[in-house]
Every structure is written in structure tokens, then in C-alpha cells.
Amino acid sequence: MTSATEASQPVTFDARDGRSLAGTLFEPGGLPRGALLVNSGTGIPRRFYARFAAHAADRGFAALTYDYRGIGDSARRPLDADDARYRDWGQLDMPGAIDWMAHRYPGVPLVVVGHSTGGQQLGLAPNVSRVQAAVFVAVSTGYWRGMPLHYRFMTLALWRAYIPLATRVLGYAPAKKIGWGENLPTRVAREWGAWCLEPEYMAAFFDEGGRRTPPDDAPFGPTYFDAARFPIRAYYFSDDPISTRTNVPPMLRLYDRAEIESRWIDPVDLGVPKIGHLGFFRSDRGRPLWDDALDWLIQRT
């Protein structure tokens, strides 16, 4: 019997502005019970989510992982020539992925698993209303003052000194050197940093009442959080230094029309030493929760 991992195939599709994005499609053996879109965290290539997506396919979902513009196989080379912005992931790339999945699987419930910014920016997608249910994993603001003390000042130094200097000298953000995912295009890194310095995070820049100018002076454009009227189950972990009890509420308030169920989990409850911001998708840590999340999506669709 062929496993979902063996049956996976590379695909390409267009973002809303026509930019080509790279993805991997994991399909079940029979008709899919749901079309599952996996939205990555910041700077994390799609291969990180492969085991989770393969497991979802084994459970009957057609699952798509993909790289945002500027990341992995969707990056332009050289990286210092990539003009991607952080908000482009939600305003252009996620809508393109939703369009592609809806077209490929018409009549099949479309659901999302959003990790970190993969849930944050879902409300920027103009077609978010096509989603029928979502699982959020470590989705919160990234406000630096909402983090533990030791992490707080490291993050402040990152945004105030390291990223501005590195992008000026190199033309891109060498995030890989400090263990913060893949290297990032300059405009992605600078806009992400601008959000993280604001208590309202991205909302500080929204056209409809934002009080800050985006780093590149380009208007933010409309948002669609009020069209996200589907159920959301959100997973958080006590040892996550980013998605803390301070940073979670301001983000979830943006999804004020959604029915949200939040679950706070201690690694000890799962019999593992740590989970943090990434561990849900590691098979040696978060796998006990994979079926919990997928069962919930099945029930909601």
C-alpha cells in the first residue's frame, strides 16, 4: 500500500498577483473528505509540515503545503532581488492557495491549519469566507513586550539593530544564522519587525483606523477578518515564548465573528519535555494532538 508521503507530488499555482508559488500535494487513496490547506509560520519552508500533511492524507484529507513568496522554492534568487512584503503572504499568497484548492476539489469542504502567521494573516485574504473551519497553532501577535523577559530583549535587539543593519549590508535578513527559520527578503523582515514593535501588531497599520505608516509607506489595504465566520480551534502551549497569554487575546479579537475554542496545553500533559512554538508539527512531540485536531475538523465539516 502506498503511503501518503510516497504519493505526494510537487505542484505550482499562482498567487492573486500571478506570482508562481511552489507546493506539495498529499492526496488520500480515495475521494477526499476535506481539502486541507496548511499555512506555514514565518520563514518556515513547507517541508517542515510534510509529516503532518501526510498524516492528514492518511486520514482522508487532500492536504496542500506551500512556500510563501520569498521562502523556500517560492523565493526568487538572488534573495536580495526579491521584493516580497510580509503582508503579501496573507493578501496574495493565501488567497491564491485557497483558490487553487477550491478549484481542484469543488464541493469538498475547505479547511485550514494555520501556524503562527499562517493564522494571523488568514484574515487578510479576500476569499477567507470560502473556509469552513480552521485549526490555529500558536497564532498570536508577536508583540515583544508580551514575551518572557529573557526573550523580550533579545527580540527588541533583533528588530532595532540586527535586522536593520543586516538588511542594509546584505540586502536580505539572515534569519537562518540565528535559528529563526529561512533567510527573509528585506521587506518581509522589516514589515514583520514593524508589526512586532506595536501592541496592536498588524492592526496598527490597517487602513480602517491604523495609526502607523507601513515601513514602505504603501497603504495596507482592506482586511477581511469579519468574513471569517467559521469555527476555529486554537492550540497554545505553556512553554511557547511567543504565543503567550498576553499576546494571544489581541490576535483572536480580530476574528470577532468566528466561534473560537482555545486549548492551552502543558508539555507534561503529553508526556514530552517541550513543545514551544514549533513542536506541534514535530512527530516526536505534537503527534498526539494531530488526530485531535483532524477529528475536530472532520466533525465541523
LINLINUR-V598915 format. One record per residue. RES is the residue in one letter. SS is DSSP state (A for helix, B for strand, O for the rest). Layout:
res:RES ss:SS
res:RES ss:SS
//
This chain:
res:M ss:O
res:T ss:O
res:S ss:O
res:A ss:O
res:T ss:O
res:E ss:O
res:A ss:O
res:S ss:O
res:Q ss:B
res:P ss:B
res:V ss:B
res:T ss:B
res:F ss:B
res:D ss:B
res:A ss:O
res:R ss:O
res:D ss:O
res:G ss:O
res:R ss:O
res:S ss:B
res:L ss:B
res:A ss:B
res:G ss:B
res:T ss:B
res:L ss:B
res:F ss:B
res:E ss:O
res:P ss:O
res:G ss:O
res:G ss:O
res:L ss:O
res:P ss:O
res:R ss:O
res:G ss:B
res:A ss:B
res:L ss:B
res:L ss:B
res:V ss:B
res:N ss:B
res:S ss:O
res:G ss:O
res:T ss:O
res:G ss:O
res:I ss:O
res:P ss:O
res:R ss:A
res:R ss:A
res:F ss:A
res:Y ss:A
res:A ss:A
res:R ss:A
res:F ss:A
res:A ss:A
res:A ss:A
res:H ss:A
res:A ss:A
res:A ss:A
res:D ss:A
res:R ss:O
res:G ss:O
res:F ss:B
res:A ss:B
res:A ss:B
res:L ss:B
res:T ss:B
res:Y ss:B
res:D ss:O
res:Y ss:O
res:R ss:O
res:G ss:O
res:I ss:O
res:G ss:A
res:D ss:A
res:S ss:A
res:A ss:O
res:R ss:O
res:R ss:O
res:P ss:O
res:L ss:A
res:D ss:A
res:A ss:A
res:D ss:O
res:D ss:O
res:A ss:O
res:R ss:O
res:Y ss:O
res:R ss:O
res:D ss:A
res:W ss:A
res:G ss:A
res:Q ss:A
res:L ss:A
res:D ss:A
res:M ss:A
res:P ss:A
res:G ss:A
res:A ss:A
res:I ss:A
res:D ss:A
res:W ss:A
res:M ss:A
res:A ss:A
res:H ss:A
res:R ss:A
res:Y ss:O
res:P ss:O
res:G ss:O
res:V ss:O
res:P ss:O
res:L ss:B
res:V ss:B
res:V ss:B
res:V ss:B
res:G ss:B
res:H ss:B
res:S ss:O
res:T ss:A
res:G ss:A
res:G ss:A
res:Q ss:A
res:Q ss:A
res:L ss:A
res:G ss:A
res:L ss:A
res:A ss:O
res:P ss:O
res:N ss:O
res:V ss:A
res:S ss:A
res:R ss:A
res:V ss:O
res:Q ss:O
res:A ss:B
res:A ss:B
res:V ss:B
res:F ss:B
res:V ss:B
res:A ss:O
res:V ss:O
res:S ss:O
res:T ss:O
res:G ss:O
res:Y ss:O
res:W ss:A
res:R ss:A
res:G ss:A
res:M ss:O
res:P ss:O
res:L ss:A
res:H ss:A
res:Y ss:A
res:R ss:A
res:F ss:A
res:M ss:A
res:T ss:A
res:L ss:A
res:A ss:A
res:L ss:A
res:W ss:A
res:R ss:A
res:A ss:A
res:Y ss:A
res:I ss:A
res:P ss:A
res:L ss:A
res:A ss:A
res:T ss:A
res:R ss:A
res:V ss:A
res:L ss:A
res:G ss:O
res:Y ss:B
res:A ss:B
res:P ss:O
res:A ss:A
res:K ss:A
res:K ss:A
res:I ss:A
res:G ss:O
res:W ss:O
res:G ss:O
res:E ss:O
res:N ss:O
res:L ss:B
res:P ss:B
res:T ss:A
res:R ss:A
res:V ss:A
res:A ss:A
res:R ss:A
res:E ss:A
res:W ss:A
res:G ss:A
res:A ss:A
res:W ss:A
res:C ss:A
res:L ss:O
res:E ss:O
res:P ss:O
res:E ss:O
res:Y ss:A
res:M ss:A
res:A ss:A
res:A ss:A
res:F ss:A
res:F ss:O
res:D ss:O
res:E ss:O
res:G ss:O
res:G ss:O
res:R ss:O
res:R ss:O
res:T ss:O
res:P ss:O
res:P ss:O
res:D ss:O
res:D ss:O
res:A ss:O
res:P ss:O
res:F ss:O
res:G ss:O
res:P ss:O
res:T ss:O
res:Y ss:O
res:F ss:A
res:D ss:A
res:A ss:A
res:A ss:O
res:R ss:O
res:F ss:O
res:P ss:B
res:I ss:B
res:R ss:B
res:A ss:B
res:Y ss:B
res:Y ss:B
res:F ss:B
res:S ss:O
res:D ss:O
res:D ss:O
res:P ss:O
res:I ss:O
res:S ss:O
res:T ss:O
res:R ss:O
res:T ss:O
res:N ss:A
res:V ss:A
res:P ss:A
res:P ss:A
res:M ss:A
res:L ss:A
res:R ss:A
res:L ss:A
res:Y ss:A
res:D ss:O
res:R ss:O
res:A ss:O
res:E ss:B
res:I ss:B
res:E ss:B
res:S ss:B
res:R ss:B
res:W ss:B
res:I ss:B
res:D ss:O
res:P ss:A
res:V ss:A
res:D ss:A
res:L ss:A
res:G ss:O
res:V ss:O
res:P ss:O
res:K ss:O
res:I ss:O
res:G ss:O
res:H ss:O
res:L ss:O
res:G ss:A
res:F ss:A
res:F ss:A
res:R ss:O
res:S ss:O
res:D ss:O
res:R ss:O
res:G ss:O
res:R ss:A
res:P ss:A
res:L ss:A
res:W ss:A
res:D ss:A
res:D ss:A
res:A ss:A
res:L ss:A
res:D ss:A
res:W ss:A
res:L ss:A
res:I ss:A
res:Q ss:A
res:R ss:A
res:T ss:O
//
